[in-house]
Amino acid sequence: MAVQGSQRRLLGSLNSTPTAIPQLGLAANQTGARCLEVSISDGLFLSLGLVSLVENALVVATIAKNRNLHSPMYCFICCLALSDLLVSGSNVLETAVILLLEAGALVARAVVLQQLDNVIDVITCSSMLSSLCFLGAIAVDRYISIFYALRYHSIVTLPRARRAVAAIWVASVVFSTLFIAYYDHVAVLLCLVVFFLAMLVLMAVLYVHMLARACQHAQGIARLHKRQRPVHQGFGLKGAVTLTILLGIFFLCWGPFFLHLTLIVLCPEHPTCGCIFKNFNLFLALIICNAIIDPLIYAFHSQELRRTLKEVLTCSW
């Protein structure tokens, strides 16, 4: 599992950047210009990965325990947690191997380490793709529940949800394998970037439309109580804040990584782009942070899930 300087090999095939300088500060790029680089230590990667691993494992165990949570919506939430768990688990595994190699506690042939690294890259890439897909699936599920409320249970059935989940996992594994195998092709990077933008646009359009419908509903209720302006404005402001937080976190955590891929295509040799490339590890850390935040947004808001979580924590099986 090769490590160049402070650069990790996790998805390293997608990082055609020069060797990073392990410190926070102004670092010199190839042209002598100065740029800001944020160093992410292996210890921090390990800590973030373990927190996310435990948190998402609890979500999966909680949903599995309570049969009342075996619905299509929670099926997608459970699969999102499982995807985030795999992202975190692959990071924890790689970090542990790196630390053991550096300490001399692990000795392995180069070919074995290369194969292990390729497996970790495929797992990480496929879990990232599936995580994005399940975020989109959750948005679609919520959209249908609002705009087709009376037909929701006939449209979104558990068998259909399971088929969608299976299709997402199969497609994620297949495409991630192809992406890792042909990482040096521009088309591969463009496909990843377009996929991210498609998910971002899908989520933004659906959630904005849901917010508009919710505001209309609140306005209708307010008219019946002759309190139109205060209720409508207050609800609209709260909804707008919630929507901004949801999409903002998604873009903040995932955007830098896909910006990195975009710049590899557009300006691989430009000094300014070189400064951004040096923060590749930071971009990966942000994705792990998203895996920590996802359960807080999509899972732990449920009162029944929180109640079951307490039973899981107290081993009340």
Buried (B, 14 or more C-beta within 10 A) or exposed (E): BEBEEBBBBBBBBBBBBBEBBBEEEEBEBEEEEEBEBBBBEBEBBBBBBBBBBEBBBBBBBBBBBBEEBEBBBBBBBBBBBBBBBBBBBBBBBBBBBBBBBEEEEBEBEEEEBBEBBBEBBBBBBBBBBBBBBBBBBBBBBBBBBBEEEEEBEEEBEEEEBEEBBEEBBEBBBEBBBBBBEEBEEEEBBEBBBEBBEEBBEBBBEBBBEBBEEBBEEBBEBBEEEEEBEEBBBEBBEEBEEEBEEBBEBBBEBBBBBBBBBBBBEEBEEBBEBBBBBBBBBBBBBBBBBBBBBBBEBBBBEBEEBEEBBEEBEEEEE
